[in-house]
Structures are given as C-alpha cells and as structure tokens.
Amino acid sequence: MTAPMRNRQIVYAKRPVGEPDLGCFDLVEGDIGRPGPGQALIRNDYVSVDPYIRMRMEAKDSYAPVMKIGEIMVGRTVGQVVESNIPDFKTGDWVVGRLGWQDYSIAAAADLQKIDINAAPPTAYLGSLGSTGITAWVGLMHFGQPKAGETVVVSAASGAVGSVVGQLARRRGCRAVGIAGGKAKCAIVTREFGFDACVDYKSPDFASELAAAVPKGIDVYFDNVAGPILDTVLPLLNNFARVPLCGLVSQYNATEPYRIANYREVFNRRVTIRGFVLSDHRDLWPAATEELAAAYAAGQLKYRETITDGLENAPQAFIDMLRGGNIGKQLVRIRT
Ligand SMILES: NC(=O)c1ccc[n+]([C@@H]2O[C@H](COP(=O)([O-])OP(=O)(O)OC[C@H]3O[C@@H](n4cnc5c(N)ncnc54)[C@H](OP(=O)(O)O)[C@@H]3O)[C@@H](O)[C@H]2O)c1
C-alpha cells in the first residue's frame, strides 16, 4: 500500500444553538504526513458518529472538555495500518482507535488496539463488541445489578447501546422492555433484538402503555435519554430500583433544560440514580469484552448498523442520528 498525498478531515466550525446544521462542520484537506518513531499511519475505513459529541459542542464543560473551533471531530475509527514504525503493528493489521473524522491518522501504539476480523466484521468493534457494547455492559451489570426475574427497561432501545442492554438483560433472566420512537422501531426491538416488549414513546398513550408493559414495576431503568421519558418512568420504579444514567440524548439539542416533575419518587422509592462514563471504568472492560464476545460467538448478540457512505456526509449522518434516523450503530464508511 502506498500513502496518498492528501488527507480529508471534518473539523468543528461553529457552535450550534439547538440542533446542529451543516455550517457547524467544515471539510478541510491537508498533508497526510509520515509516521515518526513509535508511530503508525492508519487508513480509516469507518468512523462512529456518537451522540456525546453534541454535548462537547456546547460552550460549557461536560465530563469532557469543550471542543474548540477548528478541532477535528472526535470519533472512534476502524481501519488498517498503512505504514508502521511500531514493532507490534504491521502493514495490513486491522486496528480500532479514537482517531477522528478523517481519511488517515498518525497514531502511537497506546492509541491503537488490534482487532481480529476473523472473529467478527471490523465494524462490530465500533459497536456491540467495542465501546458501545462495553457501555451497555458496565451500565447494566455494574450499576444496574440485574437479578433473574426482575424487569429491566431501557430507552433508545433500538439504538446502539440500548439494543445491547436488552439482550444482556435477557441473558440474566430478566424481563427486557424497550422504549423507542415509533412502531417500526419497536417491532425491530422485539423481533430482532428479542426484547419481551417495546413501547413507543411517541404514542399519545405512552404512559399507560409503559405501565401495562411492566406489570411488576421496574427494577432497573437504563436511561439513555433523560427528559420526559425519565419523568414517565419514575412513578413506575419499584422500591430500591437502580437507574444507570448513561446519557441524556433528549436534552443534547435542547435550548431550555427539561425540569423533572416526578423527582420526589426518587426519594419515595429510595432509588439509586448513577451517572457513569465508560472511560472511568477501564477495570471492567475485560469482563465486559469477554461476555460480549462469548454472546456474539454463540449467536446471542444481534446487532444492526446504519451506514452512511462518504466522509463528507458524516455531518449529515450525525444530525440525522440525533433525530432518530438510525437503527443500531450509526457509522460512516470513509473508504467507499
Ligand atoms: N456514559 C457513557 O460512557 C456513554 C457511552 C456511549 C454512549 N452513551 C450515551 O448513550 C446514549 C445512546 O447512545 P448511542 O450511541 O447508543 O446512540 P443511539 O441510541 O444509537 O442513537 C441515538 C438515539 O436517540 C434517540 N433519541 C433522539 N432524540 C430523542 C428524544 N428526544 N427522546 C428519546 N429518544 C431520542 C433516537 O432514537 P428514537 O428514534 O427511539 O428516538 C436515536 O436513534 C446517548 O445518550 C449517549 O450519549 C454514553
């Protein structure tokens, strides 16, 4: 493989107010550069576009620092080594890294993880077998502590993290109930991902339909969205329920914060709400990876991908994903 002369990158161009538009991103071209000592040049085949990036586009710090204008958009990539000055990484090796929205990246060994594409397709390592699946595992197993016979509810259930949560809950002998936007998505959640039930939060009868789907109440609510859905869930929680708070996707584009009305139920029912961020729990990654890989190998971990072609279309893919345009993991195929 020979290295091309130019690299395309998507950079952060403008802070959004509410929903981002295409003007928030720029496509720039530059030199690829050559890897220095202890570095490798990677050709990125796919990049993951993730909801948390919208938080980082705000002018205020979240758990991660504010993104600066001109900075390359962050995202996990999967691709192949083109040229290497790292003894353990050879040309042609498949690697995952957090290498950003760009055709090529130069990275050190610490930023790269080799993957086995004979065990699963490369894109699976950006989804169910990668940080997405590990997020689901850490939130559910470590903070949710599900027990056989309990009811686990997860929002954004047709999405990347949510679809894994329900399948892991079923493996633990729990009743898995999803919440998703629209009947078509709910049908996928039950038929493809094997949840026991799924409730459409866009239905005018959402509250009563959710109550009917959890006749024994809710023991674990894996929250991907916060906002009005969390408010609807709170009165249905059982005493001592656990709420792993994974994300707040319903609030990322909001210009006014949603005020929780049923907060008193947290006290009444002695609920534990626990925000968590995957990078704080690296000690749990090996156990998570082991179970996810075993489930996948046994055919017990189904996943879906929504793939958009072309690096230049990554901004639109990101905007669409925040609107619910994806089923499963939203990816962009860079090398078409
Ligand atoms: N804590 C961590 O370390 C960590 C790591 C990874 C991801 N996360 C979080 O996990 C959550 C899911 O991420 P993901 O990558 O798996 O994304 P995803 O669920 O694949 O995609 C986002 C989904 O959010 C749903 N959504 C958008 N607006 C909504 C609204 N107003 N109300 C309800 N649902 C809405 C959409 O589904 P519908 O069509 O159903 O609305 C959309 O498909 C996000 O909050 C993300 O920030 C956290």
The ligand as an ORCA input file, in Angstrom:
! r2SCAN-3c Opt
* xyz 0 1
  N     -21.931      7.000     29.564
  C     -21.144      6.631     28.573
  O     -19.943      6.371     28.754
  C     -21.733      6.539     27.197
  C     -21.072      5.872     26.156
  C     -21.728      5.755     24.915
  C     -22.979      6.331     24.741
  N     -23.558      6.998     25.779
  C     -24.921      7.581     25.670
  O     -25.797      6.519     25.395
  C     -26.936      7.035     24.714
  C     -27.180      6.206     23.453
  O     -26.049      6.370     22.601
  P     -25.937      5.519     21.253
  O     -24.585      5.765     20.709
  O     -26.376      4.134     21.505
  O     -26.970      6.284     20.311
  P     -28.251      5.625     19.611
  O     -29.194      5.211     20.669
  O     -27.802      4.626     18.616
  O     -28.828      6.865     18.794
  C     -29.461      7.942     19.408
  C     -30.962      7.638     19.561
  O     -31.509      8.557     20.498
  C     -32.892      8.578     20.316
  N     -33.420      9.923     20.582
  C     -33.104     11.089     19.970
  N     -33.824     12.095     20.479
  C     -34.633     11.545     21.425
  C     -35.627     12.073     22.297
  N     -35.942     13.382     22.298
  N     -36.251     11.220     23.150
  C     -35.952      9.900     23.151
  N     -35.019      9.339     22.345
  C     -34.381     10.163     21.495
  C     -33.152      8.210     18.848
  O     -33.967      7.037     18.847
  P     -35.568      7.131     18.743
  O     -35.896      7.065     17.298
  O     -36.027      5.965     19.535
  O     -35.973      8.466     19.327
  C     -31.766      7.897     18.298
  O     -31.771      6.809     17.416
  C     -26.649      8.512     24.445
  O     -27.261      9.291     25.437
  C     -25.138      8.581     24.570
  O     -24.691      9.873     24.894
  C     -22.955      7.116     26.988
*
